[in-house]
Amino acid sequence: MSPLSSSGSPGSRTQELIAAAEAHSAHTYHPLPVVVADADGAWMTDVEGRRYLDLLAGYSALNFGHGNRRLIEAAKAQLGRVTLTSRAFYHDRFAAFCGELAALCGMELVLPMNTGAEAVETAVKTARKWGYRVKGVPWEMAKIVVAADNFHGRTTTVISFSTDRAARADFGPYTPGFEIVPYGDLAAMRSAVTENTVAVLLEPIQGEAGVVVPPQGYLAGVRELTREREVLFVADEIQSGLGRTGRTFACEHEGVVPDMYVLGKALGGGIVPVSAVVSSAEVLGVFRPGEHGSTFGGNPLACAVALEVIAMLRSGEFQERAAGLGAFLHGELAGLTASGAITAVRGRGLWAGLDIAPRHGTGREVAERLMERGVLVKDTHGHTIRIAPPLVISQDDLGWGLDQLRAELTP
């Protein structure tokens, strides 16, 4: 399905709203010049009435599409009852949310938060406390091993172990206690793990880095190493999890079950921010009242939406769609790689990072030209663009979007 209205240069209303936004908001983002007013499924409509195919899906927060009817109805039903109690009281959706999410992950306990960065911070605190209380690491000596080119958020502690200069510059002093090794290098990981290491924190697929998939056997090797050394394996599945790669979790592609899942984005169905750390009773059981928390974490509205997300994932429908459409996506992209228009493609399931041949311009320039054709993607790291459409996209629509990419990159 092509857009009902042709795309083109931003209209006056778009320009007016962008100017107002730039005048009154901190410049922490550099969005494409499109102002979205409505969305449904895999399509968005701007304030000028132009339609765009969304091939980003909110960095996987919209795995189930814009305005998913099941999720909207779940939210509406809860909105009429109770939306927030704080954790000072129980509410009637909390037990079901924690129990269902723990079961989906094959774990025992859930610690709910709101954003992905909060969940990563929670995982860091959990690993350190477990290291001191359970493993017996000397006080203030706990170390966590992470991978270069990671993206786990932008809070002060998280940027302390980032290798992205833009994320780190001018925000020090940085939080100590982290060791950075090359992603995918098991030998380097083995050398970095010491008796004071409490956790290895990894993205099973690095999204912001350009959808980088580690070498086959890497995750399984990390799992074996962490078991050998009594170290927690913490999988940040905030972007890679919940159906995106064709499995519920990206770790499943290597038959790996980590000690801790860090979840977010799609868990809130694109409606409310929902995140969580999910682990065993031995690990999350180290917390006592007052040691960690969140006013909004695990609120009734969030739990209602997330419960519907979990139910949808239990059907397996969306994992199957991601696997099938992912095969189509990567098959189509292989042709562009063969032509030389794309120098490399990485990814798994309905997720791909494309390195654009420099003769076609930067990733940002290609994204801007695709926007004019009615397709929205996101660039990263110079010449790379990412494709991650909602899992509800039809093959026809995905094919149309790829046709626009092909046309843009074909002389």
C-alpha positions as CSV (number, residue, x, y, z in Angstrom):
1,M,0.0,0.0,0.0
2,S,1.5,3.3,-1.0
3,P,0.7,6.6,0.8
4,L,-2.6,8.2,0.0
5,S,-0.9,11.5,-0.4
6,S,2.4,12.0,-2.0
7,S,5.3,13.0,0.3
8,G,7.5,16.0,-0.4
9,S,9.0,19.1,1.2
10,P,7.5,20.0,4.7
11,G,4.4,22.1,4.5
12,S,3.8,25.4,6.3
13,R,2.1,23.7,9.3
14,T,4.9,21.2,9.6
15,Q,7.5,24.0,9.5
16,E,5.5,26.0,12.1
17,L,5.4,23.1,14.6
18,I,9.0,22.2,14.1
19,A,10.1,25.8,14.7
20,A,8.0,25.9,17.9
21,A,9.4,22.6,19.1
22,E,13.0,23.8,18.4
23,A,12.3,27.0,20.2
24,H,11.0,25.5,23.4
25,S,12.7,22.1,23.8
26,A,16.3,21.1,24.6
27,H,18.1,20.0,21.5
28,T,18.9,16.4,22.6
29,Y,17.5,14.9,19.3
30,H,17.7,15.7,15.6
31,P,14.4,14.3,14.3
32,L,13.5,14.0,10.7
33,P,11.3,16.9,9.6
34,V,8.0,15.1,9.9
35,V,5.3,15.9,12.4
36,V,3.1,12.9,13.1
37,A,-0.6,13.5,14.0
38,D,-2.1,10.0,13.7
39,A,-1.0,6.4,13.3
40,D,-2.4,3.0,12.8
41,G,-0.7,-0.3,12.4
42,A,2.5,0.3,10.4
43,W,1.4,3.7,9.0
44,M,1.7,7.2,10.3
45,T,0.0,10.4,9.1
46,D,1.5,13.8,9.5
47,V,-0.2,17.2,10.1
48,E,-0.4,17.8,6.3
49,G,-2.2,14.5,5.7
50,R,0.7,12.7,4.2
51,R,1.1,9.0,5.1
52,Y,4.4,7.3,5.9
53,L,5.3,3.7,6.4
54,D,7.0,3.3,9.8
55,L,10.1,1.1,9.5
56,L,11.4,2.1,12.9
57,A,8.6,1.2,15.3
58,G,9.8,3.4,18.1
59,Y,13.1,1.4,18.4
60,S,10.9,-1.7,18.9
61,A,8.7,-0.1,21.5
62,L,5.9,-0.5,18.9
63,N,6.4,-4.1,18.1
64,F,2.6,-4.6,18.0
65,G,1.9,-1.6,15.8
66,H,0.4,1.8,16.4
67,G,-3.0,1.8,18.1
68,N,-3.2,-2.0,18.5
69,R,-6.8,-2.6,19.3
70,R,-6.2,-5.3,22.0
71,L,-3.8,-3.0,23.8
72,I,-5.9,0.1,23.5
73,E,-8.9,-1.8,24.9
74,A,-6.8,-3.1,27.8
75,A,-5.7,0.5,28.6
76,K,-9.2,1.9,28.3
77,A,-10.6,-0.6,30.6
78,Q,-8.0,0.1,33.2
79,L,-8.2,3.9,32.8
80,G,-11.8,3.7,34.1
81,R,-10.8,1.9,37.2
82,V,-7.4,2.9,38.8
83,T,-4.2,4.1,37.2
84,L,-1.8,4.6,40.0
85,T,-1.5,3.6,43.7
86,S,2.3,3.8,44.1
87,R,4.0,0.8,45.7
88,A,2.8,2.0,49.1
89,F,-0.2,-0.3,48.4
90,Y,-1.0,-3.4,46.4
91,H,-3.3,-3.3,43.5
92,D,-5.3,-6.0,41.8
93,R,-3.2,-6.2,38.6
94,F,0.2,-6.4,40.2
95,A,0.3,-10.1,41.2
96,A,-0.8,-11.2,37.7
97,F,1.7,-9.0,36.0
98,C,4.6,-10.2,38.0
99,G,3.5,-13.9,37.8
100,E,2.9,-13.9,34.1
101,L,6.1,-12.0,33.2
102,A,8.2,-14.3,35.4
103,A,6.6,-17.3,33.7
104,L,7.2,-15.9,30.2
105,C,10.9,-15.5,31.1
106,G,11.2,-18.9,33.0
107,M,12.2,-16.9,36.1
108,E,10.8,-16.4,39.6
109,L,10.8,-12.7,40.5
110,V,10.1,-9.4,38.8
111,L,11.2,-5.9,39.8
112,P,9.1,-3.5,37.7
113,M,10.4,0.0,36.6
114,N,9.4,2.4,33.9
115,T,12.1,3.1,31.3
116,G,14.8,0.9,29.9
117,A,17.6,3.0,31.4
118,E,15.9,2.6,34.9
119,A,15.8,-1.2,34.4
120,V,19.5,-1.3,33.5
121,E,20.4,0.8,36.5
122,T,18.3,-1.6,38.6
123,A,20.2,-4.6,37.1
124,V,23.5,-2.9,38.0
125,K,22.4,-2.4,41.6
126,T,21.0,-5.9,41.7
127,A,24.3,-7.5,40.5
128,R,26.4,-5.5,42.9
129,K,24.2,-6.3,45.9
130,W,24.1,-10.0,44.9
131,G,27.9,-9.9,44.5
132,Y,28.4,-8.6,48.0
133,R,25.7,-10.6,49.8
134,V,25.8,-13.9,47.9
135,K,29.1,-14.3,46.1
136,G,31.1,-12.6,48.9
137,V,33.0,-10.0,46.8
138,P,34.8,-7.5,49.1
139,W,32.9,-4.3,49.8
140,E,33.3,-1.6,47.0
141,M,35.3,-4.1,44.8
142,A,32.4,-5.3,42.5
143,K,33.1,-5.2,38.8
144,I,30.7,-5.6,35.9
145,V,32.0,-6.5,32.4
146,V,30.3,-4.8,29.4
147,A,30.9,-4.7,25.7
148,A,32.2,-1.8,23.6
149,D,29.7,0.0,21.3
150,N,26.9,-0.9,23.8
151,F,23.8,1.1,24.3
152,H,22.1,0.6,27.6
153,G,20.7,4.1,28.1
154,R,21.9,7.6,29.0
155,T,21.8,7.9,32.8
156,T,25.0,8.9,34.5
157,T,26.0,5.4,35.6
158,V,25.1,3.9,32.2
159,I,27.2,6.4,30.2
160,S,30.1,5.6,32.4
161,F,30.5,2.3,30.5
162,S,29.6,3.7,27.1
163,T,32.2,4.1,24.3
164,D,30.0,6.6,22.5
165,R,31.8,9.9,22.8
166,A,28.6,11.9,22.2
167,A,26.9,10.1,25.1
168,R,29.9,10.6,27.5
169,A,31.5,14.0,26.7
170,D,31.1,16.6,29.4
171,F,29.1,14.4,31.8
172,G,31.8,13.2,34.1
173,P,33.0,12.3,36.7
174,Y,31.9,8.8,35.8
175,T,30.8,5.9,37.9
176,P,33.6,3.3,38.5
177,G,33.3,-0.5,38.5
178,F,33.0,-1.4,34.9
179,E,35.4,-3.2,32.5
180,I,34.8,-2.8,28.7
181,V,35.8,-5.5,26.2
182,P,35.2,-5.8,22.5
183,Y,31.8,-7.2,21.6
184,G,31.9,-10.7,20.3
185,D,35.4,-11.4,21.6
186,L,35.1,-14.4,24.0
187,A,38.8,-14.5,24.7
188,A,38.8,-10.8,25.8
189,M,35.7,-11.5,28.0
190,R,37.4,-14.5,29.6
191,S,40.5,-12.3,30.4
192,A,38.4,-9.5,31.9
193,V,36.4,-11.7,34.3
194,T,38.1,-11.8,37.7
195,E,37.2,-13.0,41.2
196,N,35.6,-9.6,41.9
197,T,33.4,-9.7,38.7
198,V,29.7,-9.9,39.7
199,A,28.1,-9.7,36.3
200,V,28.5,-9.6,32.5
201,L,26.0,-7.2,31.0
202,L,25.4,-7.6,27.2
203,E,22.9,-6.9,24.5
204,P,22.4,-10.2,22.7
205,I,22.2,-8.0,19.5
206,Q,23.5,-4.5,19.6
207,G,20.8,-2.3,18.2
208,E,22.2,1.3,18.4
209,A,25.5,0.1,17.1
210,G,23.9,-0.9,13.8
211,V,22.0,-4.2,14.6
212,V,25.3,-6.1,15.3
213,V,24.8,-9.8,15.7
214,P,27.7,-11.5,17.6
215,P,29.5,-14.5,16.2
216,Q,27.6,-17.8,16.5
217,G,28.5,-19.4,19.8
218,Y,29.4,-16.2,21.5
219,L,26.4,-16.0,23.8
220,A,26.7,-19.7,24.6
221,G,30.3,-19.1,25.4
222,V,29.5,-16.2,27.7
223,R,26.9,-18.3,29.4
224,E,29.4,-21.1,30.0
225,L,32.1,-18.7,31.3
226,T,29.7,-17.0,33.7
227,R,28.6,-20.3,35.2
228,E,32.3,-21.4,35.6
229,R,33.2,-18.2,37.4
230,E,30.1,-17.7,39.5
231,V,29.1,-14.5,37.6
232,L,25.7,-13.3,36.6
233,F,24.9,-13.2,32.9
234,V,22.6,-10.2,32.4
235,A,20.9,-9.9,29.0
236,D,19.7,-6.5,28.0
237,E,16.7,-7.5,25.8
238,I,15.1,-4.1,25.9
239,Q,15.2,-3.7,22.2
240,S,16.0,-7.3,21.0
241,G,13.4,-9.0,23.1
242,L,9.7,-9.7,22.9
243,G,9.4,-11.0,19.4
244,R,11.6,-8.8,17.4
245,T,14.1,-11.5,16.2
246,G,11.6,-14.3,15.6
247,R,11.9,-15.6,19.1
248,T,10.6,-14.2,22.4
249,F,14.1,-13.4,23.4
250,A,17.2,-13.1,21.2
251,C,19.2,-15.3,23.6
252,E,17.0,-18.2,22.5
253,H,18.7,-18.3,19.1
254,E,21.7,-19.9,20.9
255,G,19.6,-21.8,23.5
256,V,20.9,-19.5,26.2
257,V,19.0,-18.6,29.4
258,P,20.7,-15.7,31.2
259,D,20.5,-15.2,35.0
260,M,18.7,-11.9,34.5
261,Y,16.6,-10.3,31.7
262,V,16.3,-6.6,31.4
263,L,13.1,-5.7,29.5
264,G,11.4,-2.6,28.3
265,K,10.1,-0.9,25.1
266,A,7.6,-3.4,23.6
267,L,6.5,-4.5,27.1
268,G,4.5,-1.2,27.3
269,G,2.9,-1.9,23.9
270,G,3.8,1.6,22.7
271,I,1.2,3.0,25.1
272,V,2.9,3.5,28.4
273,P,6.6,3.1,29.5
274,V,7.0,-0.3,31.2
275,S,10.3,-2.0,32.1
276,A,11.4,-4.7,34.4
277,V,14.2,-6.8,35.7
278,V,13.3,-10.5,35.8
279,S,15.5,-13.1,37.6
280,S,15.6,-15.8,40.2
281,A,14.6,-15.6,43.9
282,E,18.3,-16.0,44.8
283,V,19.3,-12.9,42.8
284,L,16.3,-10.5,43.2
285,G,15.7,-11.8,46.7
286,V,18.7,-9.8,47.9
287,F,16.5,-6.6,48.1
288,R,14.8,-5.5,51.3
289,P,12.1,-2.8,51.6
290,G,13.6,0.7,51.1
291,E,16.6,-0.4,49.1
292,H,15.1,0.3,45.7
293,G,11.8,1.3,44.2
294,S,9.8,3.5,41.9
295,T,6.6,5.6,42.4
296,F,5.3,4.6,38.9
297,G,7.0,1.2,38.5
298,G,4.3,-1.6,38.3
299,N,1.4,0.9,38.3
300,P,-2.1,-0.5,37.5
301,L,-2.2,1.0,34.0
302,A,1.2,-0.3,33.1
303,C,0.4,-3.8,34.4
304,A,-2.9,-4.0,32.5
305,V,-1.2,-3.1,29.2
306,A,1.8,-5.4,29.8
307,L,-0.4,-8.3,30.8
308,E,-2.0,-8.0,27.3
309,V,1.4,-7.9,25.7
310,I,2.4,-11.0,27.5
311,A,-0.8,-12.8,26.4
312,M,-0.1,-11.8,22.8
313,L,3.5,-13.2,23.1
314,R,2.3,-16.4,24.6
315,S,0.3,-17.2,21.3
316,G,3.6,-17.2,19.4
317,E,1.9,-15.4,16.5
318,F,4.2,-12.4,16.6
319,Q,7.4,-14.4,16.9
320,E,6.3,-16.4,13.8
321,R,5.5,-13.2,11.9
322,A,8.9,-11.7,12.8
323,A,10.6,-14.9,11.6
324,G,8.7,-15.2,8.3
325,L,8.8,-11.5,7.4
326,G,12.4,-11.4,8.6
327,A,13.3,-14.0,6.0
328,F,11.6,-11.9,3.3
329,L,13.3,-8.8,4.5
330,H,16.8,-10.3,4.5
331,G,16.2,-12.0,1.2
332,E,15.2,-8.7,-0.4
333,L,18.2,-6.9,1.2
334,A,20.6,-9.5,-0.2
335,G,19.8,-8.3,-3.7
336,L,20.8,-4.8,-2.8
337,T,24.0,-6.0,-1.2
338,A,24.8,-8.0,-4.4
339,S,24.3,-4.8,-6.4
340,G,26.8,-2.9,-4.3
341,A,24.2,-0.3,-3.1
342,I,24.6,-1.7,0.4
343,T,28.0,-2.8,1.6
344,A,26.8,-4.9,4.5
345,V,23.6,-6.1,6.1
346,R,23.3,-7.4,9.7
347,G,20.3,-8.5,11.7
348,R,18.0,-11.2,12.7
349,G,14.3,-11.6,12.3
350,L,12.4,-8.4,11.4
351,W,15.4,-6.2,12.2
352,A,18.3,-5.1,10.0
353,G,21.2,-2.7,10.0
354,L,22.3,-1.6,6.5
355,D,25.6,0.0,5.7
356,I,24.9,2.3,2.7
357,A,27.6,2.6,0.0
358,P,29.2,6.1,0.5
359,R,28.3,7.2,-3.0
360,H,24.6,7.3,-2.0
361,G,25.3,9.7,0.9
362,T,25.2,9.4,4.7
363,G,22.6,7.4,6.5
364,R,20.9,10.6,7.5
365,E,20.7,11.8,3.9
366,V,19.3,8.5,2.7
367,A,16.7,8.6,5.6
368,E,15.7,12.1,4.5
369,R,15.2,11.0,0.9
370,L,13.2,8.0,2.0
371,M,11.0,10.2,4.0
372,E,10.2,12.1,0.8
373,R,9.2,8.8,-0.7
374,G,6.9,8.0,2.3
375,V,9.1,5.7,4.3
376,L,10.5,6.4,7.8
377,V,13.8,4.9,8.9
378,K,16.6,5.9,11.3
379,D,20.2,6.4,10.7
380,T,23.1,5.6,13.1
381,H,26.9,5.9,13.0
382,G,27.3,7.7,9.7
383,H,26.4,5.4,6.8
384,T,24.1,3.0,8.6
385,I,20.3,2.9,8.6
386,R,18.1,0.6,10.7
387,I,15.0,-1.2,9.7
388,A,12.7,-2.5,12.4
389,P,9.0,-2.3,11.4
390,P,6.1,-3.2,13.6
391,L,5.6,-7.0,13.7
392,V,2.1,-6.4,12.4
393,I,3.3,-5.0,9.0
394,S,2.0,-6.8,6.0
395,Q,4.4,-8.4,3.5
396,D,2.9,-6.2,0.8
397,D,3.6,-3.0,2.8
398,L,7.1,-4.2,3.7
399,G,7.8,-5.0,0.1
400,W,6.6,-1.5,-1.0
401,G,8.9,0.1,1.6
402,L,11.8,-1.9,0.3
403,D,10.9,-1.0,-3.2
404,Q,11.3,2.7,-2.2
405,L,14.7,1.9,-0.7
406,R,15.7,0.0,-3.9
407,A,14.6,2.9,-6.1
408,E,16.5,5.4,-3.9
409,L,19.7,3.3,-4.1
410,T,19.5,2.4,-7.8
411,P,21.2,4.8,-10.3
